[in-house]
Amino acid sequence: MKKRIIGPHPTTEVSNDHWLDLEALADVEVTSEAQSHPIECAIVPGEQGGWRASGPGDQTIRLLFKKLQRVTRVLLMFDEHEVARTHEFVLRWSPGGGAPYREIVRQQWNFSPPDTVRELEDYRVELSGVAALELIISPDIGQGGAVASLTQLRVG
């Protein structure tokens, strides 16, 4: 038996075991990013602060794999500590070659600081021949004034 003592607040960094090295395997496209919160801060293990858009409105993060990949897991973490809002995201993939994107999941989440400040989604999938993985974030579906952010994105 293995035993671990954990504090009242479990770690927020996800283990690097079994995650794809996105820095080496993919190019990334983003609709915008704040200078102090580039996309690398969400997709490179060990980086802190996460990604943040440069302004309000819908945002897209697209991973373009250099070689077709097998994807079995996608982990997304969002944090909001300041503004109560409802966001929605769509996660989808493409086999490339001009084929249309296929939706994996569409999810809404209500942030209500200070009590509900984190959304952690861990999806198990069976996708072969993935050329692109795309995340579309609508940061505030009711109002439209919030800025999109993403704390972590991991792909396995």
C-alpha positions as a Python dict, from the first residue, in 0.01 Angstrom:
ca = {
    (1, 'M'): (0, 0, 0),
    (2, 'K'): (120, 349, -83),
    (3, 'K'): (32, 629, 152),
    (4, 'R'): (40, 1003, 85),
    (5, 'I'): (-35, 1288, 320),
    (6, 'I'): (-206, 1572, 139),
    (7, 'G'): (-286, 1918, 265),
    (8, 'P'): (-632, 2075, 263),
    (9, 'H'): (-570, 2208, -90),
    (10, 'P'): (-451, 1937, -331),
    (11, 'T'): (-196, 2032, -594),
    (12, 'T'): (-322, 2199, -909),
    (13, 'E'): (-32, 2089, -1130),
    (14, 'V'): (-121, 1772, -1312),
    (15, 'S'): (144, 1500, -1323),
    (16, 'N'): (355, 1496, -1642),
    (17, 'D'): (308, 1119, -1677),
    (18, 'H'): (155, 1011, -2008),
    (19, 'W'): (98, 1360, -2150),
    (20, 'L'): (206, 1449, -2501),
    (21, 'D'): (491, 1698, -2533),
    (22, 'L'): (283, 1963, -2706),
    (23, 'E'): (578, 2197, -2735),
    (24, 'A'): (758, 1945, -2958),
    (25, 'L'): (464, 1775, -3131),
    (26, 'A'): (234, 2065, -3222),
    (27, 'D'): (213, 2420, -3342),
    (28, 'V'): (-43, 2638, -3168),
    (29, 'E'): (-275, 2907, -3302),
    (30, 'V'): (-462, 3149, -3076),
    (31, 'T'): (-699, 3430, -3162),
    (32, 'S'): (-526, 3651, -2903),
    (33, 'E'): (-319, 3645, -2586),
    (34, 'A'): (-229, 3888, -2313),
    (35, 'Q'): (141, 3965, -2314),
    (36, 'S'): (175, 3859, -1949),
    (37, 'H'): (-21, 3532, -2003),
    (38, 'P'): (93, 3365, -2329),
    (39, 'I'): (-45, 3027, -2435),
    (40, 'E'): (277, 2853, -2331),
    (41, 'C'): (179, 2919, -1969),
    (42, 'A'): (-118, 2682, -2011),
    (43, 'I'): (29, 2406, -2229),
    (44, 'V'): (390, 2372, -2112),
    (45, 'P'): (427, 2173, -1786),
    (46, 'G'): (589, 2375, -1510),
    (47, 'E'): (479, 2712, -1645),
    (48, 'Q'): (261, 2921, -1415),
    (49, 'G'): (-16, 3174, -1462),
    (50, 'G'): (-207, 3014, -1750),
    (51, 'W'): (-320, 3175, -2074),
    (52, 'R'): (-542, 3482, -2094),
    (53, 'A'): (-693, 3652, -2398),
    (54, 'S'): (-599, 4011, -2473),
    (55, 'G'): (-961, 4124, -2463),
    (56, 'P'): (-1322, 4012, -2424),
    (57, 'G'): (-1511, 3787, -2662),
    (58, 'D'): (-1494, 3434, -2798),
    (59, 'Q'): (-1147, 3287, -2834),
    (60, 'T'): (-997, 2987, -3014),
    (61, 'I'): (-693, 2780, -2921),
    (62, 'R'): (-592, 2532, -3191),
    (63, 'L'): (-322, 2265, -3167),
    (64, 'L'): (-193, 2160, -3509),
    (65, 'F'): (-1, 1835, -3476),
    (66, 'K'): (310, 1793, -3691),
    (67, 'K'): (225, 1420, -3730),
    (68, 'L'): (-111, 1253, -3680),
    (69, 'Q'): (-161, 1162, -3313),
    (70, 'R'): (-356, 912, -3110),
    (71, 'V'): (-537, 1098, -2832),
    (72, 'T'): (-685, 918, -2532),
    (73, 'R'): (-720, 1198, -2280),
    (74, 'V'): (-774, 1574, -2270),
    (75, 'L'): (-755, 1771, -1947),
    (76, 'L'): (-877, 2131, -1919),
    (77, 'M'): (-853, 2354, -1613),
    (78, 'F'): (-1016, 2697, -1589),
    (79, 'D'): (-993, 2939, -1294),
    (80, 'E'): (-1194, 3254, -1223),
    (81, 'H'): (-1141, 3428, -888),
    (82, 'E'): (-1294, 3769, -960),
    (83, 'V'): (-1610, 3772, -1174),
    (84, 'A'): (-1925, 3561, -1146),
    (85, 'R'): (-2001, 3440, -1497),
    (86, 'T'): (-2112, 3145, -1707),
    (87, 'H'): (-1869, 3033, -1972),
    (88, 'E'): (-1903, 2773, -2243),
    (89, 'F'): (-1637, 2584, -2430),
    (90, 'V'): (-1639, 2349, -2725),
    (91, 'L'): (-1362, 2093, -2767),
    (92, 'R'): (-1334, 1938, -3112),
    (93, 'W'): (-1087, 1758, -3336),
    (94, 'S'): (-1005, 1711, -3701),
    (95, 'P'): (-834, 1431, -3890),
    (96, 'G'): (-706, 1695, -4133),
    (97, 'G'): (-710, 1683, -4509),
    (98, 'G'): (-999, 1926, -4527),
    (99, 'A'): (-1231, 1706, -4319),
    (100, 'P'): (-1472, 1896, -4094),
    (101, 'Y'): (-1411, 1924, -3722),
    (102, 'R'): (-1589, 1671, -3499),
    (103, 'E'): (-1721, 1783, -3162),
    (104, 'I'): (-1595, 1597, -2855),
    (105, 'V'): (-1779, 1797, -2590),
    (106, 'R'): (-1968, 2123, -2535),
    (107, 'Q'): (-1975, 2231, -2170),
    (108, 'Q'): (-2107, 2524, -1969),
    (109, 'W'): (-1982, 2616, -1622),
    (110, 'N'): (-2091, 2876, -1367),
    (111, 'F'): (-1811, 3053, -1182),
    (112, 'S'): (-1928, 3206, -856),
    (113, 'P'): (-1632, 3350, -660),
    (114, 'P'): (-1526, 3305, -389),
    (115, 'D'): (-1684, 2960, -360),
    (116, 'T'): (-1679, 2816, -713),
    (117, 'V'): (-1358, 2931, -880),
    (118, 'R'): (-1221, 2624, -1062),
    (119, 'E'): (-1349, 2400, -1339),
    (120, 'L'): (-1146, 2084, -1401),
    (121, 'E'): (-1252, 1861, -1688),
    (122, 'D'): (-1073, 1533, -1761),
    (123, 'Y'): (-1203, 1361, -2074),
    (124, 'R'): (-1117, 1003, -2175),
    (125, 'V'): (-1143, 964, -2551),
    (126, 'E'): (-1032, 722, -2822),
    (127, 'L'): (-922, 929, -3121),
    (128, 'S'): (-685, 806, -3391),
    (129, 'G'): (-528, 1013, -3664),
    (130, 'V'): (-576, 1351, -3496),
    (131, 'A'): (-433, 1637, -3703),
    (132, 'A'): (-582, 1921, -3498),
    (133, 'L'): (-744, 1976, -3160),
    (134, 'E'): (-945, 2296, -3114),
    (135, 'L'): (-1083, 2466, -2804),
    (136, 'I'): (-1335, 2747, -2852),
    (137, 'I'): (-1413, 2948, -2538),
    (138, 'S'): (-1708, 3182, -2491),
    (139, 'P'): (-1605, 3346, -2164),
    (140, 'D'): (-1939, 3496, -2064),
    (141, 'I'): (-2238, 3362, -2252),
    (142, 'G'): (-2483, 3593, -2077),
    (143, 'Q'): (-2301, 3924, -2097),
    (144, 'G'): (-2004, 3910, -2332),
    (145, 'G'): (-1769, 4137, -2134),
    (146, 'A'): (-1544, 3878, -1968),
    (147, 'V'): (-1198, 3777, -2085),
    (148, 'A'): (-1129, 3412, -2167),
    (149, 'S'): (-861, 3227, -1976),
    (150, 'L'): (-725, 2874, -1947),
    (151, 'T'): (-509, 2754, -1659),
    (152, 'Q'): (-397, 2421, -1805),
    (153, 'L'): (-440, 2215, -2119),
    (154, 'R'): (-294, 1865, -2128),
    (155, 'V'): (-333, 1604, -2401),
    (156, 'G'): (-250, 1238, -2358),
}
